[in-house]
Amino acid sequence: MFTKDYECQDKSQIRFYIVEKSIIDDVLAKYFPNIVFEDSDTDLEHTADIDYIGKVGNKGFGIQIRIVRANSKAHEIKPSERMQANFESFEEKYGGKVFIIFSLKVGNKKVIQNKDVLSEIQKEIERLTLLQ
């Protein structure tokens, strides 16, 4: 049923996966209909903090989804040095940047708290398209 190969599929991991999938399928795939979003492989997710890869021809950009609470100040959350190094390695390999999406539950819907990331992703898609 789940495509990610979690070593221990406890309820919290499954819940996170469902939220991640909802953000990809219900928001990003509709906002960027020409982009194919793929689950990252387990190694990439665990070592590089990448949940999904958006494919642009033979290039890709990374998506990391973070679940936040309504009173969180997502704009103040910055990647650690380790994460930043992993993101740079990803960019060297796939050509695209990594974007962190902060997911927030509003009622029964999952929404993106940092909506400005959508325009950043659009610019990256345009940049990667020109590199084809």
N, C-alpha and C positions, 0 to 999 in steps of 0.2 A: 504494500500500500504506500509506503513512504520511499522516496527515491534516495534519500540520504542514508548512508550506511553508518548509523550511530552505533558505537560500541555498546552502549547501554541505553536502550530506548525507554527511559523513564518518562513519566507524564510531562515534566517540565520541558524536556528536550522536544517531545512531540508537539507540545503547545507552541514553543518557539518556532518550530518548523512550519506549523500551520500559519502563524502570523507572518513569517517570512514569505511563504507562498502567496498569502493574501495580498501583501504589498506588491509582489511581482505581478501576479495574475490580474488583480483588480485595479491596480493603479499604473504601474510602469508599462505593462504590456499594452494597455489601452492608450496611454499617453505617447508611447513610442511604438506604434503598430508595426513598423518595418524592422524592428530589432528582435532578434531571437535571444531570449534569456535562458541560460542553462544553469542548473545546479553546478556549483564548483565541486571538484572531486574532494573527497574527505581530507586528503593530505593538504590540499591548498586551503581548505577552510580552517583546519586546525593549525597549520604553520604560518599562514599568511593572512588570516582573518578575513578571507573573501568568501561570501555566501553564494554569490551568483556572478556569472560573466555575461555581459551584453555583447553579442557578436556583431561586428561591423566588418563584413567581408572576412579577410584573414586576420583582422585585428580584434581586440576586445578591451572592454573596460570593466572594472570590478565594482561590485556592489557589496557593501557590508550593511546589514540591517541591525539597528540597535533598538530595543524596546525601551521606551521611556514612560515616565508617569506624567500626568497633566501638569504638575507644578515643576517639572524639570526644566533646567535652563540648557537645552541641548546645544545652543550656540557657544556655550562655554566649555563643552567637552571637546578635548583635542586628542588626536592619536598619540599614543606613547611613542618613545623613540624606537622601540622594537617594532611597533605597528608601522611607523613611518618608513623604517628600513624595509619591511615586508612589502609595503605599497610600492616603494621604488623598485624592488626586485620584480614585482608583478608588471610594472610599467615597462621595464626592460624586456621582459619575456613577451608580453601581449601587445605592447604599444600604447595602451590606454591608461588613464588615471583610475584611481579607486575613489569611489564616493561613499560616504557614510550617510545612510538614511535613518532618521530617527522616527520610529513608528509609535504612534499614540492611539490608544483606543478611545473613541468617542461614541458613546452608546454601544451599538453592536458593530460598528464599522472600525476598521483600521485605517488610519490616515497618516500622511506624512507631515510631521511637525515642521521640518525645515524645507518648506516648499521651494525655496530658492535653489535647492539642489537640482530641481528639474531643469532650470535654464542652464545650469552648469553642465549637466549631462547632455543637453541638446548641443551645446557648443562643442563638447568632446566628440559627439557623434559626427558633427560636421567636419571637425578636424581629422578624425580617423577616416572618414569617407574620402577626403582629399588625398590621403596617403595611399589609397588603393591603386 
